[in-house]
Amino acid sequence: MTIRFVTGNDGKVREAREYFEGIDTIEQIEYDYTEIQSDSLEEIARHGARETFEAREGDDPVIVDDTGLFVDALGGFPGPYSAYVEDTVGIERFWRLAREEANRRARFRTVLAYADADGTETFTGSVAGTLVAPRGDGGFGYDPLFEYNGQTLSEMSTEEKNAISHRGRAFAAFAEWYASNED
């Protein structure tokens, strides 16, 4: 069986394949599902996975992920709106907002939704860190701002980042569940 990962991000697919080695094939597909407006990553990912699975007429299972950066001092903002904020104002302007805060603790959260003929399941991964002035050349999105144990995600190698990442933790939870539920 093949699991279709609904994303335009090749990096996410490479990361996913590491967690499913020997379990199944992960194939990247692009599908423009309706991204509902919600304060809940779970609701957004669940809706996207279900809509995609049904639009594909119950072909193979699909997975969709939704990720947010939650900043404590900003009441969890930007949270589920992280991609919109990044696209609209960029990480440099976002940093100018966050740097004024005494408490710059933040958390990345990823919710992975898996949909098949039996329903939809969700799996969450998170990593806590601190927002800092942008540095590093790797990664994408808010990675240059997010520091974990003295390094930003942009300063880490792919292997280092994958070992602690929010998305990796969600994939690990899913892979464990999936392996235990195979027929």
Steps between C-alpha positions, in 0.01 A plus 500: 500500500608855428430794728461831321653799680314813394763775486695713261805485730757241386686534832197384696471193278867409544459534877187283498671222305760467775229403747329251272797304378386141467136588572357639177561723206451872547402679181476877476187640345381854464133566557350838571269404787299768677703629792231592745551794735528371853700554817552121509781331307318170555183627337689642201708186438205264557284694253775509236569127526134400488422731206802375304424133566139541390595704191731216397196269526640287778812401311800471735531647850621860523684703759486877544693702752444843644763679703502813712740707704345587836665790688416514870518880541279551194221278631599217265514723191558431215400137567289358215552824309880460487528445124277801432704721734826380343368565148350836593756666726802266484716371780711815536194715576358227721828500694471877551166437671623208712834651607319761710365226727685404819365144470588360159416139573334332206391160381470347156206261470418270212182301460508218250161374380464157339182420306391170355174313445470437875519865607754762601762489775725783620849497652675793666862590546649806664832651596557788741763767450568872504471766232831671417633738234506313168813298432602197296469402138307172508139405546202708397226718644561610857803270546750792517306648797444183702777399740519158663790418734713791378449453125232625267332238285672670204842436655436128544577228251199325353571201724521715815178683414311180414606343830318768703248649260130540565418344163734209570329436833159498331628260232653274764166481685320426175755236391462321835120507474503394135736206562281375784182528289618326184300192412 
